[in-house]
Amino acid sequence: MSVLFVLSLCLIANGQSAKPSEDPESLRQMLAHQPDHIATVTSYYTDSTEGTGRKHRIARLGNRLAEVTEEAIVIKERDKPTLKIFPKRREYSEVLFQDNDDFADLPETYASRDSLVFKSLGREKISNYNCIKIEASYHSEYLADVKFLFWVAPELKGLVLKSERSYGTPYKHVVLLEDISLTVDEAMFRVPANFKKVVEPEL
């Protein structure tokens, strides 16, 4: 009888150690440490009946972000000029104005906010990946209707496959990653040596 009891305890302990910890701080850390990746991102605003948005290819390598379109590769890094590379024209330009919107929407930006509380809402499948669904909300009752949701895929080194921002209105901002690779070529973030620097007209 005692042997069976000990075996049962061992099985329970093994099961608990195999499951990722989902306490608030562990959830925060999942969002704080995002892997390098390339993906197709669909970003849109939606209400209960319809949605509008755009789809494009993105890449991330450390603190550098890249958006790939048919015409250009736009590379952003904090506190540095934005690079615009034009492969067809074999040219590039530097934009001194730094647009921080892309960095503001990164999962680790939300993870760094002490004013947010994180909790697990269980598991949910996104694009055939079994994701941990994380909700972030504010301590303040005044901001009780503001919610942020993140779907984290442990199979993809904790990558956030989907995020949703709701500000207490029918409209939500949704971001979804598809066609994902965790292998990123560093050369994608460099200007080829034979490209000519040009000055883009200011808008």
Backbone as CSV, one residue per row, in Angstrom:
resi,resn,N_x,N_y,N_z,CA_x,CA_y,CA_z,C_x,C_y,C_z
1,MET,0.834,-1.209,0.000,0.000,0.000,0.000,0.872,1.264,0.000
2,SER,1.923,1.265,0.842,2.811,2.417,0.923,3.575,2.621,-0.371
3,VAL,3.916,1.519,-1.055,4.631,1.624,-2.332,3.752,2.292,-3.378
4,LEU,2.491,1.906,-3.424,1.550,2.514,-4.369,1.377,3.999,-4.079
5,PHE,1.357,4.331,-2.800,1.202,5.738,-2.416,2.393,6.569,-2.893
6,VAL,3.599,6.020,-2.706,4.814,6.719,-3.136,4.835,6.871,-4.643
7,LEU,4.439,5.823,-5.379,4.389,5.886,-6.838,3.403,6.944,-7.301
8,SER,2.275,7.045,-6.618,1.269,8.047,-6.976,1.824,9.450,-6.806
9,LEU,2.553,9.668,-5.687,3.145,10.976,-5.451,4.163,11.328,-6.525
10,CYS,4.939,10.338,-6.962,5.945,10.563,-8.001,5.289,10.944,-9.325
11,LEU,4.201,10.268,-9.661,3.488,10.569,-10.903,2.908,11.971,-10.874
12,ILE,2.360,12.359,-9.742,1.799,13.700,-9.598,2.900,14.750,-9.719
13,ALA,4.024,14.491,-9.059,5.142,15.441,-9.105,5.677,15.591,-10.516
14,ASN,5.799,14.484,-11.239,6.279,14.539,-12.616,5.325,15.307,-13.506
15,GLY,4.029,15.110,-13.288,3.034,15.811,-14.090,3.077,17.299,-13.839
16,GLN,3.297,17.678,-12.580,3.362,19.096,-12.253,4.606,19.760,-12.819
17,SER,5.733,19.038,-12.808,6.972,19.625,-13.322,6.951,19.753,-14.827
18,ALA,6.183,18.883,-15.508,6.123,18.930,-16.971,5.267,20.091,-17.462
19,LYS,4.313,20.539,-16.645,3.418,21.617,-17.044,4.065,22.971,-16.773
20,PRO,4.064,23.875,-17.752,4.661,25.199,-17.522,3.935,25.928,-16.401
21,SER,4.713,26.606,-15.555,4.117,27.365,-14.458,3.303,28.523,-15.024
22,GLU,2.093,28.738,-14.491,1.215,29.782,-15.006,0.807,30.761,-13.903
23,ASP,1.695,30.982,-12.929,1.442,32.009,-11.931,1.647,33.373,-12.590
24,PRO,1.141,34.461,-11.995,1.198,35.780,-12.642,2.587,36.199,-13.103
25,GLU,3.606,35.966,-12.288,4.959,36.397,-12.665,5.498,35.565,-13.832
26,SER,5.203,34.264,-13.851,5.632,33.415,-14.962,4.959,33.837,-16.260
27,LEU,3.695,34.208,-16.173,2.973,34.681,-17.350,3.596,35.974,-17.876
28,ARG,3.950,36.857,-16.965,4.608,38.113,-17.350,5.932,37.824,-18.067
29,GLN,6.677,36.870,-17.545,7.971,36.529,-18.145,7.816,35.894,-19.527
30,MET,6.733,35.149,-19.741,6.472,34.579,-21.072,6.376,35.690,-22.115
31,LEU,5.682,36.763,-21.756,5.507,37.879,-22.685,6.797,38.677,-22.820
32,ALA,7.588,38.722,-21.760,8.792,39.561,-21.748,9.914,39.012,-22.609
33,HIS,9.904,37.711,-22.888,11.003,37.087,-23.621,10.481,36.454,-24.919
34,GLN,10.402,37.276,-25.954,9.907,36.825,-27.245,11.062,36.395,-28.162
35,PRO,10.898,35.278,-28.874,11.980,34.779,-29.734,12.056,35.535,-31.058
36,ASP,13.217,35.443,-31.709,13.350,35.962,-33.070,12.420,35.165,-33.978
37,HIS,11.863,35.834,-34.988,10.939,35.127,-35.876,10.675,35.910,-37.150
38,ILE,10.183,35.198,-38.156,9.640,35.787,-39.382,8.225,35.260,-39.518
39,ALA,7.287,36.121,-39.897,5.886,35.691,-39.994,5.092,36.628,-40.885
40,THR,3.939,36.147,-41.302,2.954,37.003,-41.954,1.998,37.475,-40.877
41,VAL,1.852,38.783,-40.753,0.999,39.325,-39.708,-0.253,39.942,-40.320
42,THR,-1.377,39.600,-39.724,-2.648,40.230,-40.074,-3.062,41.090,-38.901
43,SER,-3.241,42.367,-39.157,-3.607,43.313,-38.111,-4.898,44.006,-38.507
44,TYR,-5.880,43.964,-37.625,-7.156,44.576,-37.994,-7.951,45.024,-36.771
45,TYR,-8.849,45.961,-37.029,-9.798,46.421,-36.016,-11.146,45.792,-36.349
46,THR,-11.842,45.371,-35.342,-13.099,44.694,-35.589,-14.126,45.027,-34.512
47,ASP,-15.414,44.944,-34.896,-16.487,44.970,-33.903,-17.155,43.605,-33.970
48,SER,-18.370,43.511,-33.518,-19.033,42.208,-33.470,-19.477,41.711,-34.834
49,THR,-19.424,42.556,-35.860,-19.963,42.155,-37.164,-18.937,42.115,-38.291
50,GLU,-17.914,42.963,-38.250,-16.973,43.005,-39.358,-15.621,43.540,-38.910
51,GLY,-14.596,43.370,-39.774,-13.267,43.867,-39.440,-12.553,44.392,-40.662
52,THR,-11.656,45.339,-40.457,-10.845,45.875,-41.540,-9.397,45.935,-41.086
53,GLY,-8.467,45.734,-42.002,-7.060,45.768,-41.621,-6.147,45.476,-42.784
54,ARG,-4.918,45.031,-42.472,-3.921,44.777,-43.488,-3.103,43.544,-43.142
55,LYS,-2.442,42.981,-44.186,-1.597,41.805,-44.003,-0.252,42.083,-44.653
56,HIS,0.849,41.765,-43.953,2.179,41.962,-44.505,3.168,41.034,-43.800
57,ARG,4.377,40.980,-44.326,5.415,40.118,-43.786,6.282,40.916,-42.805
58,ILE,6.608,40.299,-41.664,7.435,40.974,-40.671,8.568,40.045,-40.238
59,ALA,9.606,40.639,-39.636,10.694,39.858,-39.049,11.167,40.562,-37.793
60,ARG,11.702,39.769,-36.894,12.268,40.332,-35.669,13.577,39.629,-35.347
61,LEU,14.584,40.421,-35.013,15.883,39.891,-34.607,16.371,40.734,-33.434
62,GLY,16.269,40.190,-32.227,16.638,40.957,-31.040,15.752,42.183,-30.904
63,ASN,16.371,43.365,-30.873,15.622,44.622,-30.733,15.282,45.250,-32.077
64,ARG,15.561,44.554,-33.157,15.311,45.105,-34.481,14.042,44.507,-35.085
65,LEU,13.246,45.369,-35.703,12.007,44.959,-36.363,12.095,45.299,-37.844
66,ALA,11.526,44.442,-38.683,11.515,44.700,-40.126,10.129,44.418,-40.682
67,GLU,9.683,45.293,-41.565,8.427,45.103,-42.290,8.773,44.976,-43.765
68,VAL,8.317,43.907,-44.383,8.677,43.614,-45.770,7.459,43.792,-46.674
69,THR,7.606,44.650,-47.662,6.559,44.838,-48.670,7.173,44.590,-50.045
70,GLU,6.384,44.707,-51.084,6.895,44.511,-52.440,7.919,45.570,-52.818
71,GLU,7.779,46.762,-52.267,8.645,47.876,-52.644,9.858,48.055,-51.744
72,ALA,9.709,47.752,-50.452,10.786,48.101,-49.523,10.817,47.192,-48.302
73,ILE,11.970,47.219,-47.626,12.134,46.608,-46.311,12.388,47.757,-45.341
74,VAL,11.505,47.918,-44.375,11.629,49.001,-43.399,12.138,48.413,-42.088
75,ILE,13.298,48.885,-41.636,13.954,48.332,-40.455,13.972,49.382,-39.346
76,LYS,13.480,48.987,-38.179,13.427,49.905,-37.037,14.183,49.326,-35.855
77,GLU,14.881,50.216,-35.151,15.577,49.858,-33.932,15.502,51.067,-33.000
78,ARG,15.281,50.802,-31.717,15.119,51.903,-30.766,16.329,52.845,-30.797
79,ASP,16.030,54.137,-30.782,17.051,55.183,-30.693,18.019,55.209,-31.866
80,LYS,17.587,54.650,-32.983,18.399,54.702,-34.200,17.518,55.110,-35.372
81,PRO,18.128,55.698,-36.432,17.322,56.067,-37.612,16.657,54.834,-38.228
82,THR,15.467,55.035,-38.761,14.769,53.967,-39.473,15.384,53.805,-40.865
83,LEU,15.686,52.565,-41.230,16.251,52.271,-42.546,15.151,51.812,-43.498
84,LYS,15.193,52.324,-44.732,14.296,51.866,-45.782,15.156,51.354,-46.930
85,ILE,15.084,50.053,-47.185,15.884,49.425,-48.245,14.969,49.107,-49.419
86,PHE,15.410,49.504,-50.620,14.622,49.290,-51.838,15.372,48.301,-52.736
87,PRO,15.120,46.986,-52.592,15.880,45.969,-53.334,15.809,46.127,-54.849
88,LYS,14.642,46.459,-55.400,14.507,46.587,-56.863,15.315,47.769,-57.389
89,ARG,15.382,48.839,-56.628,16.105,50.040,-57.040,17.571,50.009,-56.624
90,ARG,17.911,49.037,-55.757,19.271,48.943,-55.215,19.660,50.243,-54.521
91,GLU,18.741,50.742,-53.705,18.936,51.991,-52.982,18.458,51.818,-51.539
92,TYR,18.849,52.784,-50.692,18.347,52.803,-49.324,18.317,54.244,-48.825
93,SER,17.547,54.475,-47.790,17.480,55.809,-47.184,17.379,55.656,-45.671
94,GLU,17.681,56.753,-44.957,17.556,56.794,-43.512,16.501,57.825,-43.133
95,VAL,15.627,57.453,-42.236,14.590,58.360,-41.745,14.913,58.669,-40.293
96,LEU,15.235,59.912,-40.006,15.660,60.282,-38.661,14.515,60.258,-37.658
97,PHE,13.289,60.537,-38.161,12.130,60.518,-37.266,11.865,59.085,-36.809
98,GLN,11.791,58.879,-35.503,11.584,57.545,-34.955,10.120,57.353,-34.560
99,ASP,9.465,56.441,-35.249,8.080,56.093,-34.938,8.099,54.908,-33.976
100,ASN,7.663,55.134,-32.741,7.751,54.085,-31.719,6.482,53.252,-31.590
101,ASP,5.519,53.427,-32.492,4.266,52.694,-32.379,4.483,51.179,-32.389
102,ASP,5.382,50.697,-33.268,5.631,49.256,-33.356,6.187,48.711,-32.040
103,PHE,7.071,49.471,-31.388,7.650,49.027,-30.127,6.622,49.072,-28.994
104,ALA,5.710,50.028,-29.061,4.686,50.164,-28.018,3.756,48.959,-27.991
105,ASP,3.591,48.301,-29.135,2.671,47.167,-29.215,3.341,45.819,-28.967
106,LEU,4.642,45.794,-28.686,5.328,44.526,-28.445,4.862,43.916,-27.124
107,PRO,4.767,42.570,-27.054,4.328,41.934,-25.803,5.158,42.336,-24.592
108,GLU,6.492,42.504,-24.776,7.320,42.847,-23.628,7.058,44.258,-23.106
109,THR,6.489,45.121,-23.950,6.115,46.452,-23.471,5.008,46.338,-22.427
110,TYR,4.052,45.452,-22.694,2.980,45.222,-21.719,3.527,44.504,-20.483
111,ALA,4.467,43.582,-20.688,5.052,42.842,-19.566,5.803,43.767,-18.617
112,SER,6.298,44.895,-19.117,7.079,45.825,-18.290,6.208,46.755,-17.447
113,ARG,4.903,46.732,-17.649,4.013,47.639,-16.924,3.611,47.052,-15.570
114,ASP,4.082,47.682,-14.505,3.733,47.221,-13.163,2.251,47.399,-12.863
115,SER,1.585,48.257,-13.621,0.167,48.533,-13.379,-0.748,47.428,-13.896
116,LEU,-0.179,46.459,-14.622,-0.989,45.377,-15.183,-0.900,44.114,-14.338
117,VAL,-2.024,43.399,-14.259,-2.102,42.105,-13.575,-2.312,41.028,-14.624
118,PHE,-1.578,39.917,-14.520,-1.647,38.861,-15.523,-2.271,37.606,-14.923
119,LYS,-3.138,36.973,-15.720,-3.713,35.699,-15.277,-3.954,34.799,-16.487
120,SER,-3.941,33.494,-16.237,-4.167,32.524,-17.300,-5.655,32.265,-17.467
121,LEU,-6.090,32.225,-18.721,-7.487,31.879,-19.032,-7.576,30.483,-19.627
122,GLY,-6.553,29.655,-19.349,-6.568,28.286,-19.847,-5.830,28.125,-21.169
123,ARG,-6.212,27.108,-21.914,-5.550,26.794,-23.186,-6.529,26.957,-24.347
124,GLU,-5.982,27.351,-25.481,-6.808,27.520,-26.683,-5.942,27.320,-27.914
125,LYS,-6.471,26.660,-28.917,-5.699,26.402,-30.136,-5.757,27.577,-31.094
126,ILE,-4.564,27.980,-31.556,-4.431,29.007,-32.585,-3.526,28.431,-33.664
127,SER,-4.046,28.317,-34.887,-3.262,27.775,-36.007,-2.623,26.432,-35.652
128,ASN,-3.384,25.566,-35.024,-2.945,24.213,-34.653,-1.902,24.168,-33.538
129,TYR,-1.650,25.284,-32.888,-0.745,25.307,-31.738,-1.560,25.431,-30.460
130,ASN,-1.212,24.624,-29.463,-1.912,24.667,-28.182,-1.337,25.810,-27.358
131,CYS,-2.056,26.920,-27.301,-1.533,28.149,-26.701,-2.051,28.376,-25.286
132,ILE,-1.224,29.046,-24.491,-1.643,29.545,-23.186,-2.281,30.915,-23.411
133,LYS,-3.511,31.060,-22.987,-4.224,32.325,-23.165,-4.029,33.179,-21.919
134,ILE,-3.431,34.349,-22.100,-3.103,35.232,-20.975,-3.916,36.517,-21.070
135,GLU,-4.510,36.897,-19.958,-5.220,38.177,-19.885,-4.414,39.148,-19.021
136,ALA,-4.281,40.373,-19.500,-3.650,41.438,-18.718,-4.683,42.534,-18.499
137,SER,-4.818,42.972,-17.267,-5.780,44.028,-16.944,-5.165,44.947,-15.888
138,TYR,-5.738,46.129,-15.749,-5.201,47.125,-14.827,-5.722,46.922,-13.405
139,HIS,-4.905,47.318,-12.416,-5.329,47.310,-11.006,-6.516,48.250,-10.811
140,SER,-6.458,49.391,-11.490,-7.438,50.452,-11.274,-8.833,50.054,-11.750
141,GLU,-9.846,50.301,-10.910,-11.227,50.034,-11.301,-11.662,50.969,-12.429
142,TYR,-11.035,52.137,-12.502,-11.353,53.108,-13.550,-11.043,52.539,-14.934
143,LEU,-10.059,51.634,-15.013,-9.664,51.029,-16.289,-10.078,49.559,-16.369
144,ALA,-11.119,49.210,-15.634,-11.538,47.805,-15.561,-11.975,47.239,-16.913
145,ASP,-12.471,48.101,-17.808,-12.941,47.626,-19.116,-11.807,47.446,-20.127
146,VAL,-10.608,47.892,-19.781,-9.465,47.769,-20.694,-8.831,46.396,-20.482
147,LYS,-8.784,45.587,-21.534,-8.247,44.227,-21.450,-7.264,43.982,-22.586
148,PHE,-6.226,43.224,-22.286,-5.269,42.791,-23.297,-5.172,41.264,-23.224
149,LEU,-5.312,40.604,-24.355,-5.229,39.144,-24.405,-4.047,38.727,-25.278
150,PHE,-3.340,37.666,-24.837,-2.199,37.146,-25.578,-2.290,35.630,-25.625
151,TRP,-2.054,35.065,-26.794,-2.020,33.622,-26.961,-0.564,33.207,-27.199
152,VAL,0.031,32.517,-26.218,1.451,32.169,-26.241,1.611,30.694,-26.625
153,ALA,2.496,30.418,-27.599,2.719,29.053,-28.064,4.016,28.498,-27.478
154,PRO,3.947,27.617,-26.474,5.170,27.021,-25.914,5.989,26.268,-26.964
155,GLU,5.315,25.682,-27.969,6.025,24.946,-29.029,6.903,25.850,-29.883
156,LEU,6.627,27.164,-29.859,7.400,28.132,-30.648,8.203,29.048,-29.729
157,LYS,8.790,28.454,-28.692,9.642,29.181,-27.748,8.908,30.333,-27.054
158,GLY,7.597,30.165,-26.880,6.826,31.184,-26.171,6.387,32.360,-27.027
159,LEU,6.402,32.191,-28.340,5.985,33.272,-29.242,4.505,33.591,-29.060
160,VAL,4.186,34.877,-29.038,2.784,35.308,-28.999,2.226,35.216,-30.416
161,LEU,1.327,34.253,-30.639,0.744,34.044,-31.969,-0.386,35.018,-32.265
162,LYS,-1.068,35.417,-31.207,-2.218,36.299,-31.396,-2.320,37.232,-30.195
163,SER,-2.721,38.456,-30.457,-2.991,39.395,-29.366,-4.249,40.183,-29.692
164,GLU,-4.885,40.639,-28.648,-6.147,41.372,-28.823,-6.213,42.470,-27.770
165,ARG,-6.499,43.688,-28.228,-6.622,44.820,-27.318,-8.054,45.338,-27.337
166,SER,-8.623,45.482,-26.159,-9.993,45.975,-26.038,-10.018,47.113,-25.025
167,TYR,-10.671,48.218,-25.405,-10.696,49.399,-24.548,-12.107,49.716,-24.038
168,GLY,-12.914,48.684,-23.862,-14.241,48.886,-23.316,-15.269,49.329,-24.335
169,THR,-14.930,49.244,-25.620,-15.855,49.580,-26.702,-16.086,48.330,-27.544
170,PRO,-17.023,48.351,-28.492,-17.221,47.177,-29.355,-16.014,46.876,-30.252
171,TYR,-15.128,47.861,-30.416,-13.997,47.691,-31.315,-12.800,47.065,-30.605
172,LYS,-12.153,46.130,-31.288,-10.961,45.468,-30.761,-9.865,45.500,-31.828
173,HIS,-8.633,45.602,-31.372,-7.497,45.532,-32.280,-6.886,44.138,-32.146
174,VAL,-6.857,43.401,-33.252,-6.390,42.016,-33.253,-5.154,41.895,-34.133
175,VAL,-4.150,41.168,-33.653,-2.936,40.891,-34.422,-2.720,39.376,-34.423
176,LEU,-2.553,38.794,-35.611,-2.399,37.347,-35.750,-1.176,37.032,-36.602
177,LEU,-0.320,36.120,-36.115,0.854,35.681,-36.857,0.602,34.329,-37.516
178,GLU,1.038,34.193,-38.782,0.919,32.939,-39.527,2.181,32.728,-40.357
179,ASP,2.326,31.520,-40.932,3.502,31.203,-41.766,4.780,31.575,-41.032
180,ILE,4.972,30.998,-39.875,6.031,31.421,-38.946,7.304,30.591,-39.108
181,SER,8.445,31.260,-39.030,9.751,30.607,-38.939,10.526,31.272,-37.807
182,LEU,11.221,30.461,-37.019,12.047,30.999,-35.935,13.502,31.185,-36.368
183,THR,13.769,30.931,-37.659,15.112,31.129,-38.204,15.153,32.443,-38.961
184,VAL,15.980,33.383,-38.502,16.052,34.712,-39.096,17.473,34.983,-39.574
185,ASP,17.609,35.364,-40.834,18.914,35.684,-41.410,19.283,37.125,-41.061
186,GLU,20.412,37.308,-40.387,20.839,38.641,-39.960,21.081,39.572,-41.144
187,ALA,21.426,38.998,-42.302,21.696,39.814,-43.487,20.478,40.617,-43.922
188,MET,19.303,40.156,-43.540,18.067,40.849,-43.889,18.020,42.251,-43.282
189,PHE,18.767,42.451,-42.181,18.741,43.724,-41.462,19.934,44.612,-41.815
190,ARG,20.683,44.228,-42.841,21.839,45.021,-43.262,21.618,45.594,-44.656
191,VAL,22.170,46.774,-44.891,22.125,47.380,-46.220,23.225,46.744,-47.065
192,PRO,22.892,46.169,-48.229,23.929,45.600,-49.104,24.976,46.649,-49.467
193,ALA,26.223,46.206,-49.570,27.351,47.131,-49.760,27.247,47.961,-51.037
194,ASN,26.620,47.423,-52.080,26.572,48.129,-53.374,25.311,48.973,-53.558
195,PHE,24.531,49.168,-52.473,23.323,49.977,-52.594,23.655,51.455,-52.403
196,LYS,22.965,52.294,-53.164,23.190,53.737,-53.124,22.259,54.388,-52.108
197,LYS,22.829,55.317,-51.312,22.020,56.047,-50.340,21.308,57.204,-51.035
198,VAL,20.003,57.330,-50.806,19.201,58.392,-51.396,18.451,59.126,-50.290
199,VAL,17.970,60.310,-50.618,17.162,61.086,-49.673,15.722,61.029,-50.123
200,GLU,14.882,60.473,-49.285,13.452,60.356,-49.593,12.769,61.708,-49.349
201,PRO,11.848,62.121,-50.206,11.132,63.382,-49.983,10.308,63.320,-48.704
202,GLU,10.310,64.399,-47.928,9.522,64.458,-46.709,8.046,64.641,-47.032
203,LEU,7.205,63.966,-46.257,5.761,64.083,-46.478,5.218,65.309,-45.797
